[in-house]
């Protein structure tokens, strides 16, 4: 019953997380599109009121007229719309999911016993939890310092973008060394998601509040508040596509279990940013097909890097191809505790990822995934069943 309750809470939190993320990212993408689609107002009276740009649109059978002021309008309404709770809800629900799914059983899901770094491979559960929290906090602190030191007045944002890109390469590499593959992808995405939410909490909303306060007092708002809010909003929009990809990656073991998983991760991060750049420029009236083309090229490169070897795994080291009885015995010994219709492991109320291996037909149906995660040592999780190298060789030589 306990595992069922945890799974049900997981379901509700994931539902909330996805809904909040859709609302936040959708609104963010909309406002970036709106900002880049503004045209100089045609009416003289609008220009005299300080309108910087406008956009006419039609949606759902109605017509809309959006206007942006370059300076403070003559009067601000009391029901001014603010956008921040979607961001906060997305991060809080995502962190709650991380606690339930990973931090409750860190030895299972966070510790990477196959790490080349001995200290990381020997982490205890509580040490892995502390390291994960420090990883998230450290990612935000480094990113924030880069922004403040490289482009404090928003006059060197190009150089800042390069620095943030280098930072993400380092984050991707470190995560795959310190944590299991699935957790590494998730934590790298969480570093970006944390930066996005923190941008809203520490910079965008406080800056907007100061601007509104100055306008209502009849004072000129600090232009740096507007520029800084725009800078962090732009960063957030480039983070969106990579974050979404990394958050859904835990369903695809061929990505996170590869020995060059950090390279695959980096390729997808840059591909997402390039594709997002295409849409940002397109809404500004500047269509540049080279950006999505290059992005697709990086995705194809990731496909090539992550692809399994075309050669047969059997016979390369003298290991004979095992028969059905040998494979069934190994699966029953090392996998079926969790991957069964009614798992014996207390942490699962249903087979993880829906992979039930109770019958030979089901085992055959997942042959490729089984060989991949066993060869990469991602499975069994934490090697809790003590699968030996010889047993892994038998799985690798499985040809049927």
N, C-alpha and C positions, 0 to 999 in steps of 0.2 A: 504493500500500500504506500509506503514511503516513497519508493521510486516512482510510482504512478503520480503521486502528488507533486513531486519535483518536475516530472515531465509535463504535467498540466500547467503548472506555474510557468514553466519554460515556454509552453505554447502561448499563453496569454501575454507574457513579456515580449516574446518575439513578434506577436501580432501588433502590440503597441509600438514596438521599435520600428517595424516596417512602415506602419501608418504614419508615425511622426516623421520618419526619414523621407517618405514620399512627399509629405506636406512641406517639409523644410527645403529639401533639394528642389522640388518643383517650384516653390516660391522664389528661391534663389535664382534658378535658371530663368524664370519669368522676368525678374527685375533686371538681370543682366541683359536679357534680350530687349526689354523696354528701354533701358539706358542707352543701348547701342542703336536703337531704332528711332530715336528722337530726331525730328527735323525742325528747322527754324520756324517759329510761329509765323503764320501768314497775316494774322490780324494785327494791325498797329496797336490797338488797345491792349493786346496780350503782351506785346513787346514792352509797352510802357509800364505794365504791371511787373516787369522783371521776369517774364516767362522765358526760360532758356531754350526749351524745346518742347515739342508735342508729338503725339502719335494718335492717329485715329485707327480704331479697330472694330471688328464685328465678331461677336461670339454668342452662341446660344440664342440667336434671333434678336439680339440687341446691339446697339452701337455705343462705343466707348470713346471718350476723348481724354487722354492722359496728358498732363502738363507738368513740366519740371521747372522749378524756379532756380535761377542762377544765384540769387541772393534771398534774403528773408522776404516772404510775402507780407503784404500789409497787415494781415491778421491770420493767426493760426487757430484752427478750431480746437475745441476742448476734447473732441473724440478722435484725435489724431491716431492713426493706426500704427502700432508697433509690431515688429517681427522679431521675437526672441524665444517664446515658449516652445515653439516647435524644435528649435535647436537644442534647448536644454532637455526637453523630453527625450529627444533622440539619444543624446549622450547618456543620460541617467538610465534609461531603459537598456541601452547597450551595455553599460557597465554592470548593471544588475544581472544581465544574461551571462556576462563574462564570469562574474562571481559564482553563479549557480553551475555553469557548465564546466568551468576550468579551475577556479580557485578552491572549490569545495573538494576537489580530488586532484591536486597539483602533481602528485607523483605519477599519476596516470596520464594527465593531459598537458602538463607544462615541462616537466623535466625531460631533457634530451639525453638519454644514456649513450647515444651514439655520437655525441659531440666530439670534435677533435680537441676541444678544450676540456682537460680533465676536471677542472673545478666545476664547469657547467654540468658535465656528465654525473658528477657526484653530489649535486645539490639535493638537499632534503626538500620536502614539500613546502614548509613554511619559508625556506630560503627562496624557492622558486616564486612563491607568491610575492614576497618583498621585491624580488628582482623585476617581476612583471610590473608592479606598481611604480618602481623607480624608472623603468623603461618608459612608461607612459608620461610620467612627470618630467623626466629628463628630455624626452622628445619635444615637449612643449617649451621647456626652458631654453633649449638650444635654438629652436625655431624662433622664439620671441626675441632672443638676443641677436640673432642674425638680422631680424627686421629692424631692431632699434639701432644697431651699430652700423650696418651697411647702408641703409636707406632711411634714416630717421626723418628726413624732410620729404620723402617720397620722390627724390630726384635721381636715385640710382636703382630703380626697381628692376631693370634688366640684369644688373649684376647680382641683385638679391635673388632673382629667379634661378640663376645658375647655382648660387650657394645653396638654396633650398633643394634643388635637384641633386646636388652632390650629397647633401645631408640624407636624402631619402635612399640613395644608393648605400650609404653607410648603415642606415637603419635596417635596410633589407638584409644586408650581410650579417650584421650583429644578431638580428632576431633569429636567423636560421642556425646560428652557432649556439645560441643560448637556450633556445626552446625547441620543442618538437615542431615538425613541419607545419601542421595545421595551426598550432598556436602562433607560430612565427608569422604566418600570413595574416592572421587575425590581428595580432599586436601591431604589425606594421600599418595595417589599415586603421587601427585604433589610435595610433600616434597622429595620423593625419586627421582623423575625426575629432580627437581631443583638441588639436590645434584649431580646427574649424569652430568648435563650440566655444573654446576659450577666446578666440578672436571676437566672437559675438559678445561674450560676457565681459571681457576686460577692455575691449577697445571700441567696437562698433557702437554698442548701445550706450556706454558712458559718454562717448563723443557726441552721439546724437542728442543725449539729454542735455549736455552742456550747450549745444547749439540752440536747442529749443528754449532753454532757460535764458540765453542771451537775447534771442529774438523777442521773447515775451517782455523782457526788461527794456527793450528798445536799443540794445547794444548790438554791435556787429559781431557775429560769431567768429571764433578762431578758425581760419581757413584750414589749418592743419588737421582739425578734427574731421572735417569733411574728406580731406585727402587721405588721411590715415584710415578712415572707415572704408573708403573706396579701395585702398590698397589691400586691406585684409579681406574684403568681400571678393576681390578678384582672385586672391589666393584660394579662398574657399571654393570658388566655382571651378578652378582647375583641379582641386582635390576630389571633387565629387565622383567622377567616373572611376578613377582608380580605387577609391574607398569602396564603392559598390561592388566592384570586381573582387576585391580582397575579402569582403564580408561574405560573399557567396562561394569563395574558393574552397571552403571546408567540405563541400560536397564532391570535390574532384581530387582524389588522392594522387593522380598522375602529375598534378602540379606541385603539391607541397611535399611529396615524398621523393622527388628527384634530387640527385646529388648536387645539381646546380639550381636548386629551387630559388635561391636569392637572385640569380640572373634572370630566371623566368619572371620572378616578381617585378624586378626593375623594368624589364621590357614591357610588361603590362601597365605599369605605372606611367611610363613615358608615352605609351600608345594612347592611354586614356586622356592624358593631358593634351596631346597633339590633336586628337579628335575633338576635344572640347574647344580648343583654340579655333578650329575651323568654324564651329557654330558661332563663337563669339564674334569673329570677323565677318561672317556672313550676315549677321544681324546688323552690323555696321555698314553693310553695303559693299563689303570687300571679300569676294569669294576667292578663296585660295585652295584649290583642290590638292595641292602638294601636301598640306597638313594631314588630311585623312589618308592620303596615299602612303605617306611615310608611317603613319600610325598603323595601318593595315600591314605594312612591311614589317614592323616590329612584332605584330601579332603572329605573322607567319614565321618570323625568326624564333619566337617563343615556341611555336608548334614544332619547329625543327629541333630545338634544344631539348624539349621535354619528351620527344618521341622515343619510344622504347627501341632497343636494338633490333634490327631486322633479322639478325642471326638467331638460330634456334638456341635456347638456353641449355638444352641437353647435350651431353657428349663433349663439352668443352674441357671438362676437368676429369674425364674418365667416369663420371657418375652415370650409371645406367638409368634409362627412363623407368620411373617407378610405375607399378600397376595400381589399379583402382583401390585395392585393399590398403596399400601403403598410404596413399593420399587420404583416404577416408579416415584412417587411424590418426594421422597427424591433425587433420581438421577437427576431429572429435576431441583430441587431446588439448589442442591449443586455441581453438576458435569458437567452438559451440557453446562454451560457457556464456558468451555474450551474444554471438550471432545465431540465435535460435528463436523459434516462434514464441517460446516461453523461456527467456534467459534465466539461467541459474544465478548469474552475477547480480548481487544486490543493487548495483547501480543502474540497472536497466529494467524497464518494464516492457520493452519491445526491442527487437533486434536493431542495433545501431545502423543508421543509414538505410534501414529496411532490408539489410542483407541477412536473410535466414539461410543457414547452411545445414539444415536438418536432413536433406536428401541428396543423393548423388546428382540428380538433375539440377538442383539449385547450386551445388558446388561447381558443376561444369559451366553453368550460366555466369558465374563470377570468376572463372579461371584466370582471366587476364588481371583483374583487380587483385586477386589473392596473391599471384606471383609478384606483382609489382610492390605491394605494401610489405610483403614478407622479405623480398630482396632488399628493400630500402631500410628494413628493420623498424619501420613505423609500426608494424603489427608483429606480434601481439603488443598492445599498448603497454609501455613500460616493461615489456617482456616479462609480464607477471607469471607466465606459465613456463618460463625458462626454456624457450625454444633454442636449441643448439645450432651451431653453424652447419653441422652435418644435416640436420633436419631442414634447414633453409636450402641447402644444396639439392635435397630431394625435391622440394617444391619447385626449385628453379629448373630441374631436369624433367619436370612433368610435361609430357607431350600430348597426352590423350585429349 
